[in-house]
Amino acid sequence: MPTNLLLVAAVVALALCAVRTAHMFRARSMRTLAARRGFRYIGPSAPPTWWWNPSHLEVGPPLPAWISHFRPSGQRMRQAWNVIEGQQLEVSILIFDSIIGEYRGGHPCTLVACQTEQQNPFGTLTSADRIVQSHGWTILHGVWFLWFSWTMGARRIDGHLNGLRAAQQAKSEQPFLKV
């Protein structure tokens, strides 16, 4: 009996260690993305309660207060981490990982928000990407696969930011019509 209990404790410890290690590598890639773009990585590097999802989200700067009531895909956000803020061609951008879900469950997702009411400022999107508008912000919420959302890889986020830059530059290069 004691060996079974010891085995269960070792498996739980190993699982928690694997989750913590995954958060560490994700934070490293998000810091690298922020540095490469000239953005500011705010953190934290893992969800504040990474072993348990709280019942509601408490936000502070730089995340706007309305984020605590934002419901991507109709589900409430429970935690936010790996927060990155910056400006690209005078448009404010927020990128962060979050846990969405109701009750005790939840799944991770990445949100890329830019302060514009443009319908799709991100350029080319896949069918798995979703765009939502709220409070003067356009939010890219992805990636959905097998009825779950997942975090976006740093390369994918970078690609969306490149699409945002291309769309902004194309918009600024359009000739003005004189009436």
C-alpha positions as CSV (number, residue, x, y, z in Angstrom):
1,M,0.0,0.0,0.0
2,P,2.7,2.6,0.8
3,T,4.4,1.9,-2.5
4,N,1.2,2.7,-4.4
5,L,0.8,5.9,-2.5
6,L,4.4,6.8,-3.3
7,L,3.9,6.0,-6.9
8,V,0.8,8.2,-7.1
9,A,2.7,11.1,-5.4
10,A,5.6,10.6,-7.9
11,V,3.2,10.7,-10.9
12,V,1.4,13.8,-9.6
13,A,4.8,15.5,-8.9
14,L,6.0,14.6,-12.4
15,A,2.8,16.0,-14.0
16,L,3.1,19.3,-12.1
17,C,6.8,19.5,-13.1
18,A,5.9,18.9,-16.8
19,V,3.3,21.7,-16.7
20,R,5.6,24.1,-15.0
21,T,8.4,23.3,-17.5
22,A,6.0,23.9,-20.4
23,H,5.1,27.3,-18.9
24,M,8.8,28.1,-18.6
25,F,9.5,27.4,-22.3
26,R,6.3,29.3,-23.4
27,A,7.4,32.3,-21.4
28,R,10.8,32.2,-23.0
29,S,9.4,32.2,-26.5
30,M,7.0,35.1,-25.6
31,R,9.8,37.1,-24.2
32,T,11.8,36.6,-27.3
33,L,8.8,37.6,-29.5
34,A,8.4,40.8,-27.4
35,A,12.1,41.7,-27.6
36,R,12.2,41.0,-31.4
37,R,9.2,43.3,-31.9
38,G,10.3,46.0,-29.6
39,F,7.3,45.3,-27.3
40,R,7.3,45.1,-23.5
41,Y,6.9,41.7,-21.8
42,I,5.0,42.2,-18.6
43,G,4.4,38.6,-17.5
44,P,3.8,36.7,-15.4
45,S,5.4,33.7,-17.0
46,A,2.8,31.3,-15.8
47,P,-0.8,31.6,-14.7
48,P,-0.9,33.0,-11.1
49,T,-2.6,29.8,-9.9
50,W,-1.2,27.4,-12.5
51,W,-2.5,24.3,-10.6
52,W,-6.1,25.5,-10.3
53,N,-8.4,27.9,-12.2
54,P,-10.0,30.7,-10.1
55,S,-13.7,31.4,-10.5
56,H,-13.1,34.8,-12.1
57,L,-10.4,36.9,-13.6
58,E,-8.9,39.9,-11.9
59,V,-7.0,42.2,-14.3
60,G,-4.7,45.2,-13.8
61,P,-2.8,47.4,-16.2
62,P,-1.9,47.1,-19.0
63,L,-5.0,44.9,-19.6
64,P,-8.0,47.1,-19.8
65,A,-10.7,46.6,-17.2
66,W,-13.3,45.4,-19.8
67,I,-11.1,42.3,-20.3
68,S,-12.3,40.8,-17.0
69,H,-15.9,40.7,-18.6
70,F,-14.8,39.6,-22.1
71,R,-16.1,36.2,-23.0
72,P,-14.3,34.8,-26.0
73,S,-16.4,32.1,-27.6
74,G,-19.0,32.7,-24.9
75,Q,-16.9,31.4,-22.1
76,R,-15.4,33.5,-19.4
77,M,-11.6,34.1,-19.0
78,R,-10.2,32.7,-15.8
79,Q,-6.5,33.7,-15.9
80,A,-4.2,35.8,-18.0
81,W,-0.4,35.5,-18.3
82,N,2.5,36.2,-20.7
83,V,1.1,39.6,-21.2
84,I,2.9,41.6,-23.9
85,E,2.1,45.2,-24.8
86,G,3.4,47.4,-27.6
87,Q,2.7,49.7,-30.5
88,Q,2.9,49.0,-34.2
89,L,2.5,51.9,-36.6
90,E,0.7,53.8,-33.8
91,V,-1.8,51.1,-33.0
92,S,-1.8,49.7,-29.5
93,I,-1.3,45.9,-29.3
94,L,-1.9,43.5,-26.4
95,I,-0.9,39.8,-26.6
96,F,-1.6,37.4,-23.8
97,D,-2.3,33.8,-23.0
98,S,-5.4,33.0,-21.0
99,I,-7.5,30.2,-19.6
100,I,-11.2,30.2,-20.8
101,G,-13.9,28.0,-19.6
102,E,-16.8,27.7,-17.2
103,Y,-16.8,26.2,-13.7
104,R,-13.7,24.2,-12.8
105,G,-12.7,23.3,-16.3
106,G,-10.9,25.5,-18.9
107,H,-8.5,25.4,-21.7
108,P,-5.7,27.7,-22.8
109,C,-5.9,30.2,-25.7
110,T,-3.9,33.1,-26.9
111,L,-5.5,36.5,-27.6
112,V,-4.0,39.1,-29.9
113,A,-5.8,42.5,-29.5
114,C,-5.2,45.7,-31.4
115,Q,-6.9,49.0,-30.6
116,T,-8.8,49.4,-33.9
117,E,-12.3,48.9,-35.1
118,Q,-11.2,47.7,-38.5
119,Q,-13.0,44.5,-39.4
120,N,-9.9,42.3,-40.0
121,P,-6.7,44.2,-39.4
122,F,-4.7,40.9,-39.3
123,G,-4.5,40.2,-43.0
124,T,-4.9,36.5,-44.0
125,L,-6.6,34.3,-41.5
126,T,-7.4,30.6,-41.5
127,S,-10.8,29.0,-40.8
128,A,-9.5,28.2,-37.2
129,D,-9.0,31.8,-36.3
130,R,-11.8,33.9,-34.9
131,I,-12.1,37.7,-34.7
132,V,-14.1,39.5,-32.1
133,Q,-14.6,43.2,-31.6
134,S,-15.2,44.8,-28.2
135,H,-14.7,48.3,-26.6
136,G,-12.8,49.7,-29.6
137,W,-10.5,46.7,-29.9
138,T,-10.3,43.9,-32.5
139,I,-9.3,40.6,-30.9
140,L,-7.9,37.6,-32.7
141,H,-8.8,34.5,-30.8
142,G,-7.4,31.2,-32.0
143,V,-6.6,28.4,-32.6
144,W,-9.5,26.0,-32.4
145,F,-9.0,22.4,-33.1
146,L,-11.1,19.4,-32.0
147,W,-13.5,21.6,-30.1
148,F,-10.8,23.0,-27.9
149,S,-8.8,26.2,-28.1
150,W,-5.0,26.2,-27.9
151,T,-2.3,28.7,-27.4
152,M,-0.8,30.2,-30.6
153,G,2.8,29.5,-31.3
154,A,5.2,32.5,-31.3
155,R,5.7,32.1,-35.0
156,R,2.0,32.2,-35.7
157,I,1.6,35.4,-33.5
158,D,4.5,36.9,-35.4
159,G,2.8,36.1,-38.7
160,H,-0.4,37.8,-37.6
161,L,1.6,40.8,-36.5
162,N,3.3,40.9,-40.0
163,G,-0.2,40.7,-41.5
164,L,-1.3,43.6,-39.3
165,R,1.7,45.7,-40.4
166,A,1.0,44.9,-44.1
167,A,-2.7,45.8,-43.7
168,Q,-1.8,49.1,-41.9
169,Q,0.8,50.1,-44.5
170,A,-1.6,49.3,-47.4
171,K,-4.2,51.4,-45.8
172,S,-1.9,54.3,-45.3
173,E,-0.6,54.1,-48.9
174,Q,-4.1,54.5,-50.4
175,P,-4.4,57.8,-52.2
176,F,-6.8,60.4,-50.7
177,L,-9.7,61.5,-52.8
178,K,-10.3,65.2,-53.0
179,V,-13.9,66.2,-53.1
